[in-house]
Amino acid sequence: DLGAWSGVNEAERAFPRILGHEAVGVVESVGEEVKDLKEGDYVIPAFNGECGECRVCTQEESNLCERYKVDPMKRVMVSDGGTRFS
């Protein structure tokens, strides 16, 4: 987090800046079609995107997608077009 705060590399200068990568939240509302969550549920957002098709994603036991993964040289996620922590 100190590296991100000081803006050491391009990923750490990106905005919006979210320090840390562990998060938790409480569901405030859900749409009519949502069946597996309800208002008041505690949730942990997924850090990585999931393609839903690779060997890892089809196991349904991991968030380590082979397609959308963190680039250890840049410390950023490969974009899957989704949002994080929103």
TORGU-672805 format. One record per atom (N, C-alpha, C): residue number from 1; residue in three letters; atom name; x, y, z. Coordinates in steps of 0.001 Angstrom, whole numbers. Example, Ala and Ser with C-alpha at 12.3 -4.5 7.8 and 13.67 -1.06 7.14 Angstrom:
BEGIN
zaba k:1 | r:ALA | a:N | xx:13190 | yy:-5690 | zz:7800
zaba k:1 | r:ALA | a:CA | xx:12300 | yy:-4500 | zz:7800
zaba k:1 | r:ALA | a:C | xx:13200 | yy:-3300 | zz:7800
zaba k:2 | r:SER | a:N | xx:12850 | yy:-2250 | zz:7080
zaba k:2 | r:SER | a:CA | xx:13670 | yy:-1060 | zz:7140
zaba k:2 | r:SER | a:C | xx:12900 | yy:30 | zz:7870
END
This chain:
BEGIN
zaba k:1 | r:ASP | a:N | xx:808 | yy:-1198 | zz:0
zaba k:1 | r:ASP | a:CA | xx:0 | yy:0 | zz:0
zaba k:1 | r:ASP | a:C | xx:849 | yy:1259 | zz:0
zaba k:2 | r:LEU | a:N | xx:1991 | yy:1233 | zz:662
zaba k:2 | r:LEU | a:CA | xx:2869 | yy:2402 | zz:643
zaba k:2 | r:LEU | a:C | xx:3407 | yy:2656 | zz:-758
zaba k:3 | r:GLY | a:N | xx:3700 | yy:1574 | zz:-1499
zaba k:3 | r:GLY | a:CA | xx:4152 | yy:1735 | zz:-2874
zaba k:3 | r:GLY | a:C | xx:3079 | yy:2377 | zz:-3736
zaba k:4 | r:ALA | a:N | xx:1836 | yy:1974 | zz:-3545
zaba k:4 | r:ALA | a:CA | xx:734 | yy:2566 | zz:-4301
zaba k:4 | r:ALA | a:C | xx:559 | yy:4034 | zz:-3935
zaba k:5 | r:TRP | a:N | xx:647 | yy:4327 | zz:-2669
zaba k:5 | r:TRP | a:CA | xx:488 | yy:5701 | zz:-2205
zaba k:5 | r:TRP | a:C | xx:1550 | yy:6613 | zz:-2804
zaba k:6 | r:SER | a:N | xx:2770 | yy:6094 | zz:-2930
zaba k:6 | r:SER | a:CA | xx:3857 | yy:6920 | zz:-3468
zaba k:6 | r:SER | a:C | xx:3905 | yy:6903 | zz:-4993
zaba k:7 | r:GLY | a:N | xx:3130 | yy:6039 | zz:-5652
zaba k:7 | r:GLY | a:CA | xx:3069 | yy:6003 | zz:-7109
zaba k:7 | r:GLY | a:C | xx:4330 | yy:5476 | zz:-7756
zaba k:8 | r:VAL | a:N | xx:4857 | yy:4351 | zz:-7265
zaba k:8 | r:VAL | a:CA | xx:6116 | yy:3794 | zz:-7747
zaba k:8 | r:VAL | a:C | xx:6051 | yy:3345 | zz:-9205
zaba k:9 | r:ASN | a:N | xx:4966 | yy:2717 | zz:-9643
zaba k:9 | r:ASN | a:CA | xx:4881 | yy:2285 | zz:-11041
zaba k:9 | r:ASN | a:C | xx:3550 | yy:2698 | zz:-11652
zaba k:10 | r:GLU | a:N | xx:3359 | yy:2403 | zz:-12944
zaba k:10 | r:GLU | a:CA | xx:2160 | yy:2857 | zz:-13649
zaba k:10 | r:GLU | a:C | xx:869 | yy:2340 | zz:-13031
zaba k:11 | r:ALA | a:N | xx:875 | yy:1103 | zz:-12555
zaba k:11 | r:ALA | a:CA | xx:-331 | yy:553 | zz:-11940
zaba k:11 | r:ALA | a:C | xx:-656 | yy:1284 | zz:-10655
zaba k:12 | r:GLU | a:N | xx:358 | yy:1664 | zz:-9931
zaba k:12 | r:GLU | a:CA | xx:140 | yy:2329 | zz:-8649
zaba k:12 | r:GLU | a:C | xx:-204 | yy:3805 | zz:-8814
zaba k:13 | r:ARG | a:N | xx:-86 | yy:4327 | zz:-10034
zaba k:13 | r:ARG | a:CA | xx:-499 | yy:5706 | zz:-10300
zaba k:13 | r:ARG | a:C | xx:-1904 | yy:5756 | zz:-10885
zaba k:14 | r:ALA | a:N | xx:-2490 | yy:4594 | zz:-11178
zaba k:14 | r:ALA | a:CA | xx:-3807 | yy:4540 | zz:-11818
zaba k:14 | r:ALA | a:C | xx:-4900 | yy:5007 | zz:-10862
zaba k:15 | r:PHE | a:N | xx:-5930 | yy:5600 | zz:-11417
zaba k:15 | r:PHE | a:CA | xx:-7078 | yy:6042 | zz:-10630
zaba k:15 | r:PHE | a:C | xx:-8325 | yy:5367 | zz:-11172
zaba k:16 | r:PRO | a:N | xx:-9326 | yy:5038 | zz:-10409
zaba k:16 | r:PRO | a:CA | xx:-9341 | yy:5339 | zz:-8983
zaba k:16 | r:PRO | a:C | xx:-8401 | yy:4421 | zz:-8229
zaba k:17 | r:ARG | a:N | xx:-7733 | yy:4951 | zz:-7271
zaba k:17 | r:ARG | a:CA | xx:-6753 | yy:4185 | zz:-6503
zaba k:17 | r:ARG | a:C | xx:-7464 | yy:3513 | zz:-5333
zaba k:18 | r:ILE | a:N | xx:-7299 | yy:2212 | zz:-5239
zaba k:18 | r:ILE | a:CA | xx:-7853 | yy:1450 | zz:-4128
zaba k:18 | r:ILE | a:C | xx:-6686 | yy:775 | zz:-3436
zaba k:19 | r:LEU | a:N | xx:-6389 | yy:1208 | zz:-2237
zaba k:19 | r:LEU | a:CA | xx:-5265 | yy:632 | zz:-1506
zaba k:19 | r:LEU | a:C | xx:-5673 | yy:-704 | zz:-910
zaba k:20 | r:GLY | a:N | xx:-4807 | yy:-1675 | zz:-1050
zaba k:20 | r:GLY | a:CA | xx:-5099 | yy:-3011 | zz:-560
zaba k:20 | r:GLY | a:C | xx:-5904 | yy:-3794 | zz:-1583
zaba k:21 | r:HIS | a:N | xx:-5958 | yy:-5095 | zz:-1396
zaba k:21 | r:HIS | a:CA | xx:-6730 | yy:-5904 | zz:-2326
zaba k:21 | r:HIS | a:C | xx:-7670 | yy:-6861 | zz:-1618
zaba k:22 | r:GLU | a:N | xx:-7685 | yy:-6859 | zz:-313
zaba k:22 | r:GLU | a:CA | xx:-8677 | yy:-7640 | zz:406
zaba k:22 | r:GLU | a:C | xx:-9821 | yy:-6691 | zz:739
zaba k:23 | r:ALA | a:N | xx:-11026 | yy:-7120 | zz:470
zaba k:23 | r:ALA | a:CA | xx:-12176 | yy:-6253 | zz:717
zaba k:23 | r:ALA | a:C | xx:-13347 | yy:-7088 | zz:1201
zaba k:24 | r:VAL | a:N | xx:-14279 | yy:-6423 | zz:1828
zaba k:24 | r:VAL | a:CA | xx:-15517 | yy:-7059 | zz:2267
zaba k:24 | r:VAL | a:C | xx:-16611 | yy:-6005 | zz:2169
zaba k:25 | r:GLY | a:N | xx:-17821 | yy:-6440 | zz:1979
zaba k:25 | r:GLY | a:CA | xx:-18923 | yy:-5498 | zz:1892
zaba k:25 | r:GLY | a:C | xx:-20217 | yy:-6131 | zz:2346
zaba k:26 | r:VAL | a:N | xx:-21261 | yy:-5317 | zz:2373
zaba k:26 | r:VAL | a:CA | xx:-22598 | yy:-5771 | zz:2731
zaba k:26 | r:VAL | a:C | xx:-23518 | yy:-5425 | zz:1565
zaba k:27 | r:VAL | a:N | xx:-24301 | yy:-6381 | zz:1119
zaba k:27 | r:VAL | a:CA | xx:-25222 | yy:-6160 | zz:10
zaba k:27 | r:VAL | a:C | xx:-26298 | yy:-5172 | zz:450
zaba k:28 | r:GLU | a:N | xx:-26433 | yy:-4077 | zz:-304
zaba k:28 | r:GLU | a:CA | xx:-27446 | yy:-3070 | zz:12
zaba k:28 | r:GLU | a:C | xx:-28763 | yy:-3344 | zz:-694
zaba k:29 | r:SER | a:N | xx:-28680 | yy:-3843 | zz:-1920
zaba k:29 | r:SER | a:CA | xx:-29895 | yy:-4168 | zz:-2669
zaba k:29 | r:SER | a:C | xx:-29536 | yy:-5138 | zz:-3783
zaba k:30 | r:VAL | a:N | xx:-30527 | yy:-5839 | zz:-4294
zaba k:30 | r:VAL | a:CA | xx:-30316 | yy:-6778 | zz:-5402
zaba k:30 | r:VAL | a:C | xx:-31448 | yy:-6612 | zz:-6409
zaba k:31 | r:GLY | a:N | xx:-31170 | yy:-6990 | zz:-7654
zaba k:31 | r:GLY | a:CA | xx:-32189 | yy:-6949 | zz:-8696
zaba k:31 | r:GLY | a:C | xx:-33152 | yy:-8113 | zz:-8575
zaba k:32 | r:GLU | a:N | xx:-34243 | yy:-8020 | zz:-9308
zaba k:32 | r:GLU | a:CA | xx:-35297 | yy:-9040 | zz:-9246
zaba k:32 | r:GLU | a:C | xx:-34819 | yy:-10424 | zz:-9646
zaba k:33 | r:GLU | a:N | xx:-33852 | yy:-10503 | zz:-10550
zaba k:33 | r:GLU | a:CA | xx:-33377 | yy:-11790 | zz:-11059
zaba k:33 | r:GLU | a:C | xx:-32290 | yy:-12426 | zz:-10188
zaba k:34 | r:VAL | a:N | xx:-31798 | yy:-11715 | zz:-9186
zaba k:34 | r:VAL | a:CA | xx:-30730 | yy:-12240 | zz:-8330
zaba k:34 | r:VAL | a:C | xx:-31332 | yy:-13197 | zz:-7321
zaba k:35 | r:LYS | a:N | xx:-30848 | yy:-14435 | zz:-7335
zaba k:35 | r:LYS | a:CA | xx:-31414 | yy:-15470 | zz:-6463
zaba k:35 | r:LYS | a:C | xx:-30444 | yy:-15952 | zz:-5387
zaba k:36 | r:ASP | a:N | xx:-29137 | yy:-15682 | zz:-5565
zaba k:36 | r:ASP | a:CA | xx:-28163 | yy:-16248 | zz:-4628
zaba k:36 | r:ASP | a:C | xx:-27635 | yy:-15242 | zz:-3609
zaba k:37 | r:LEU | a:N | xx:-28136 | yy:-14019 | zz:-3614
zaba k:37 | r:LEU | a:CA | xx:-27760 | yy:-13010 | zz:-2623
zaba k:37 | r:LEU | a:C | xx:-29010 | yy:-12295 | zz:-2148
zaba k:38 | r:LYS | a:N | xx:-28933 | yy:-11765 | zz:-922
zaba k:38 | r:LYS | a:CA | xx:-30043 | yy:-10963 | zz:-421
zaba k:38 | r:LYS | a:C | xx:-29493 | yy:-9769 | zz:349
zaba k:39 | r:GLU | a:N | xx:-30318 | yy:-8775 | zz:535
zaba k:39 | r:GLU | a:CA | xx:-29931 | yy:-7583 | zz:1278
zaba k:39 | r:GLU | a:C | xx:-29407 | yy:-7987 | zz:2655
zaba k:40 | r:GLY | a:N | xx:-28267 | yy:-7423 | zz:3028
zaba k:40 | r:GLY | a:CA | xx:-27668 | yy:-7718 | zz:4323
zaba k:40 | r:GLY | a:C | xx:-26607 | yy:-8802 | zz:4294
zaba k:41 | r:ASP | a:N | xx:-26511 | yy:-9551 | zz:3189
zaba k:41 | r:ASP | a:CA | xx:-25473 | yy:-10586 | zz:3078
zaba k:41 | r:ASP | a:C | xx:-24089 | yy:-9946 | zz:3066
zaba k:42 | r:TYR | a:N | xx:-23142 | yy:-10598 | zz:3698
zaba k:42 | r:TYR | a:CA | xx:-21742 | yy:-10185 | zz:3619
zaba k:42 | r:TYR | a:C | xx:-21133 | yy:-10801 | zz:2365
zaba k:43 | r:VAL | a:N | xx:-20321 | yy:-10028 | zz:1656
zaba k:43 | r:VAL | a:CA | xx:-19709 | yy:-10504 | zz:417
zaba k:43 | r:VAL | a:C | xx:-18230 | yy:-10141 | zz:369
zaba k:44 | r:ILE | a:N | xx:-17491 | yy:-10942 | zz:-373
zaba k:44 | r:ILE | a:CA | xx:-16078 | yy:-10684 | zz:-635
zaba k:44 | r:ILE | a:C | xx:-15933 | yy:-10588 | zz:-2149
zaba k:45 | r:PRO | a:N | xx:-15525 | yy:-9430 | zz:-2671
zaba k:45 | r:PRO | a:CA | xx:-15403 | yy:-9306 | zz:-4128
zaba k:45 | r:PRO | a:C | xx:-14242 | yy:-10113 | zz:-4678
zaba k:46 | r:ALA | a:N | xx:-14414 | yy:-10614 | zz:-5889
zaba k:46 | r:ALA | a:CA | xx:-13335 | yy:-11344 | zz:-6563
zaba k:46 | r:ALA | a:C | xx:-12294 | yy:-10353 | zz:-7050
zaba k:47 | r:PHE | a:N | xx:-11037 | yy:-10656 | zz:-6800
zaba k:47 | r:PHE | a:CA | xx:-9948 | yy:-9776 | zz:-7217
zaba k:47 | r:PHE | a:C | xx:-9682 | yy:-9920 | zz:-8705
zaba k:48 | r:ASN | a:N | xx:-9777 | yy:-11119 | zz:-9226
zaba k:48 | r:ASN | a:CA | xx:-9501 | yy:-11375 | zz:-10643
zaba k:48 | r:ASN | a:C | xx:-10795 | yy:-11591 | zz:-11409
zaba k:49 | r:GLY | a:N | xx:-10755 | yy:-11266 | zz:-12687
zaba k:49 | r:GLY | a:CA | xx:-11871 | yy:-11582 | zz:-13564
zaba k:49 | r:GLY | a:C | xx:-11914 | yy:-13074 | zz:-13832
zaba k:50 | r:GLU | a:N | xx:-13025 | yy:-13550 | zz:-14338
zaba k:50 | r:GLU | a:CA | xx:-13172 | yy:-14971 | zz:-14670
zaba k:50 | r:GLU | a:C | xx:-13775 | yy:-15098 | zz:-16057
zaba k:51 | r:CYS | a:N | xx:-13127 | yy:-15878 | zz:-16925
zaba k:51 | r:CYS | a:CA | xx:-13639 | yy:-16065 | zz:-18290
zaba k:51 | r:CYS | a:C | xx:-14780 | yy:-17068 | zz:-18320
zaba k:52 | r:GLY | a:N | xx:-14818 | yy:-17977 | zz:-17348
zaba k:52 | r:GLY | a:CA | xx:-15859 | yy:-18991 | zz:-17289
zaba k:52 | r:GLY | a:C | xx:-15643 | yy:-20171 | zz:-18220
zaba k:53 | r:GLU | a:N | xx:-14531 | yy:-20164 | zz:-18958
zaba k:53 | r:GLU | a:CA | xx:-14305 | yy:-21211 | zz:-19949
zaba k:53 | r:GLU | a:C | xx:-13008 | yy:-21988 | zz:-19766
zaba k:54 | r:CYS | a:N | xx:-12005 | yy:-21416 | zz:-19132
zaba k:54 | r:CYS | a:CA | xx:-10708 | yy:-22101 | zz:-19014
zaba k:54 | r:CYS | a:C | xx:-10791 | yy:-23262 | zz:-18014
zaba k:55 | r:ARG | a:N | xx:-9754 | yy:-24056 | zz:-17962
zaba k:55 | r:ARG | a:CA | xx:-9688 | yy:-25223 | zz:-17079
zaba k:55 | r:ARG | a:C | xx:-9966 | yy:-24840 | zz:-15627
zaba k:56 | r:VAL | a:N | xx:-9408 | yy:-23726 | zz:-15192
zaba k:56 | r:VAL | a:CA | xx:-9559 | yy:-23308 | zz:-13800
zaba k:56 | r:VAL | a:C | xx:-10982 | yy:-22822 | zz:-13517
zaba k:57 | r:CYS | a:N | xx:-11514 | yy:-21978 | zz:-14393
zaba k:57 | r:CYS | a:CA | xx:-12861 | yy:-21438 | zz:-14173
zaba k:57 | r:CYS | a:C | xx:-13940 | yy:-22512 | zz:-14184
zaba k:58 | r:THR | a:N | xx:-13774 | yy:-23531 | zz:-15009
zaba k:58 | r:THR | a:CA | xx:-14797 | yy:-24575 | zz:-15072
zaba k:58 | r:THR | a:C | xx:-14783 | yy:-25482 | zz:-13853
zaba k:59 | r:GLN | a:N | xx:-13760 | yy:-25381 | zz:-13013
zaba k:59 | r:GLN | a:CA | xx:-13730 | yy:-26150 | zz:-11767
zaba k:59 | r:GLN | a:C | xx:-14630 | yy:-25527 | zz:-10715
zaba k:60 | r:GLU | a:N | xx:-14947 | yy:-24237 | zz:-10870
zaba k:60 | r:GLU | a:CA | xx:-15791 | yy:-23495 | zz:-9939
zaba k:60 | r:GLU | a:C | xx:-15242 | yy:-23485 | zz:-8520
zaba k:61 | r:GLU | a:N | xx:-13952 | yy:-23693 | zz:-8357
zaba k:61 | r:GLU | a:CA | xx:-13346 | yy:-23681 | zz:-7028
zaba k:61 | r:GLU | a:C | xx:-12186 | yy:-22703 | zz:-6942
zaba k:62 | r:SER | a:N | xx:-12051 | yy:-21838 | zz:-7917
zaba k:62 | r:SER | a:CA | xx:-10893 | yy:-20956 | zz:-7934
zaba k:62 | r:SER | a:C | xx:-11230 | yy:-19637 | zz:-8598
zaba k:63 | r:ASN | a:N | xx:-10505 | yy:-18597 | zz:-8228
zaba k:63 | r:ASN | a:CA | xx:-10609 | yy:-17327 | zz:-8935
zaba k:63 | r:ASN | a:C | xx:-9287 | yy:-17013 | zz:-9627
zaba k:64 | r:LEU | a:N | xx:-8573 | yy:-18036 | zz:-10032
zaba k:64 | r:LEU | a:CA | xx:-7269 | yy:-17861 | zz:-10670
zaba k:64 | r:LEU | a:C | xx:-7370 | yy:-18136 | zz:-12165
zaba k:65 | r:CYS | a:N | xx:-8261 | yy:-17454 | zz:-12831
zaba k:65 | r:CYS | a:CA | xx:-8502 | yy:-17621 | zz:-14261
zaba k:65 | r:CYS | a:C | xx:-7197 | yy:-17558 | zz:-15049
zaba k:66 | r:GLU | a:N | xx:-7060 | yy:-18482 | zz:-15992
zaba k:66 | r:GLU | a:CA | xx:-5851 | yy:-18521 | zz:-16818
zaba k:66 | r:GLU | a:C | xx:-5838 | yy:-17417 | zz:-17870
zaba k:67 | r:ARG | a:N | xx:-6992 | yy:-16888 | zz:-18213
zaba k:67 | r:ARG | a:CA | xx:-7078 | yy:-15851 | zz:-19245
zaba k:67 | r:ARG | a:C | xx:-6942 | yy:-14447 | zz:-18664
zaba k:68 | r:TYR | a:N | xx:-7677 | yy:-14154 | zz:-17601
zaba k:68 | r:TYR | a:CA | xx:-7639 | yy:-12833 | zz:-16972
zaba k:68 | r:TYR | a:C | xx:-6870 | yy:-12948 | zz:-15670
zaba k:69 | r:LYS | a:N | xx:-5616 | yy:-12665 | zz:-15701
zaba k:69 | r:LYS | a:CA | xx:-4797 | yy:-12831 | zz:-14506
zaba k:69 | r:LYS | a:C | xx:-3960 | yy:-11591 | zz:-14244
zaba k:70 | r:VAL | a:N | xx:-3378 | yy:-11537 | zz:-13082
zaba k:70 | r:VAL | a:CA | xx:-2504 | yy:-10426 | zz:-12720
zaba k:70 | r:VAL | a:C | xx:-1166 | yy:-10610 | zz:-13415
zaba k:71 | r:ASP | a:N | xx:-683 | yy:-9550 | zz:-14035
zaba k:71 | r:ASP | a:CA | xx:643 | yy:-9550 | zz:-14645
zaba k:71 | r:ASP | a:C | xx:1634 | yy:-9185 | zz:-13543
zaba k:72 | r:PRO | a:N | xx:2452 | yy:-10126 | zz:-13085
zaba k:72 | r:PRO | a:CA | xx:3340 | yy:-9844 | zz:-11959
zaba k:72 | r:PRO | a:C | xx:4358 | yy:-8744 | zz:-12249
zaba k:73 | r:MET | a:N | xx:4607 | yy:-8450 | zz:-13522
zaba k:73 | r:MET | a:CA | xx:5548 | yy:-7389 | zz:-13857
zaba k:73 | r:MET | a:C | xx:4900 | yy:-6010 | zz:-13786
zaba k:74 | r:LYS | a:N | xx:3575 | yy:-5939 | zz:-13934
zaba k:74 | r:LYS | a:CA | xx:2893 | yy:-4649 | zz:-13921
zaba k:74 | r:LYS | a:C | xx:1975 | yy:-4481 | zz:-12721
zaba k:75 | r:ARG | a:N | xx:1682 | yy:-5547 | zz:-12040
zaba k:75 | r:ARG | a:CA | xx:793 | yy:-5528 | zz:-10886
zaba k:75 | r:ARG | a:C | xx:-612 | yy:-5061 | zz:-11232
zaba k:76 | r:VAL | a:N | xx:-1081 | yy:-5355 | zz:-12423
zaba k:76 | r:VAL | a:CA | xx:-2449 | yy:-5000 | zz:-12789
zaba k:76 | r:VAL | a:C | xx:-3155 | yy:-6207 | zz:-13382
zaba k:77 | r:MET | a:N | xx:-4476 | yy:-6167 | zz:-13392
zaba k:77 | r:MET | a:CA | xx:-5257 | yy:-7245 | zz:-13974
zaba k:77 | r:MET | a:C | xx:-5361 | yy:-7059 | zz:-15473
zaba k:78 | r:VAL | a:N | xx:-5366 | yy:-8146 | zz:-16206
zaba k:78 | r:VAL | a:CA | xx:-5697 | yy:-8095 | zz:-17621
zaba k:78 | r:VAL | a:C | xx:-7189 | yy:-7799 | zz:-17673
zaba k:79 | r:SER | a:N | xx:-7591 | yy:-6819 | zz:-18456
zaba k:79 | r:SER | a:CA | xx:-8984 | yy:-6382 | zz:-18448
zaba k:79 | r:SER | a:C | xx:-9926 | yy:-7408 | zz:-19061
zaba k:80 | r:ASP | a:N | xx:-10997 | yy:-7682 | zz:-18349
zaba k:80 | r:ASP | a:CA | xx:-12055 | yy:-8538 | zz:-18877
zaba k:80 | r:ASP | a:C | xx:-13294 | yy:-7712 | zz:-19177
zaba k:81 | r:GLY | a:N | xx:-13166 | yy:-6392 | zz:-19071
zaba k:81 | r:GLY | a:CA | xx:-14295 | yy:-5508 | zz:-19331
zaba k:81 | r:GLY | a:C | xx:-15215 | yy:-5355 | zz:-18140
zaba k:82 | r:GLY | a:N | xx:-14904 | yy:-6023 | zz:-17040
zaba k:82 | r:GLY | a:CA | xx:-15728 | yy:-5931 | zz:-15845
zaba k:82 | r:GLY | a:C | xx:-15249 | yy:-4838 | zz:-14914
zaba k:83 | r:THR | a:N | xx:-15985 | yy:-4653 | zz:-13841
zaba k:83 | r:THR | a:CA | xx:-15595 | yy:-3665 | zz:-12843
zaba k:83 | r:THR | a:C | xx:-15161 | yy:-4382 | zz:-11581
zaba k:84 | r:ARG | a:N | xx:-14418 | yy:-3718 | zz:-10778
zaba k:84 | r:ARG | a:CA | xx:-13957 | yy:-4276 | zz:-9513
zaba k:84 | r:ARG | a:C | xx:-14318 | yy:-3330 | zz:-8375
zaba k:85 | r:PHE | a:N | xx:-14730 | yy:-3884 | zz:-7269
zaba k:85 | r:PHE | a:CA | xx:-14991 | yy:-3119 | zz:-6053
zaba k:85 | r:PHE | a:C | xx:-15992 | yy:-1996 | zz:-6284
zaba k:86 | r:SER | a:N | xx:-17034 | yy:-2261 | zz:-7058
zaba k:86 | r:SER | a:CA | xx:-18017 | yy:-1207 | zz:-7301
zaba k:86 | r:SER | a:C | xx:-19345 | yy:-1563 | zz:-6663
END
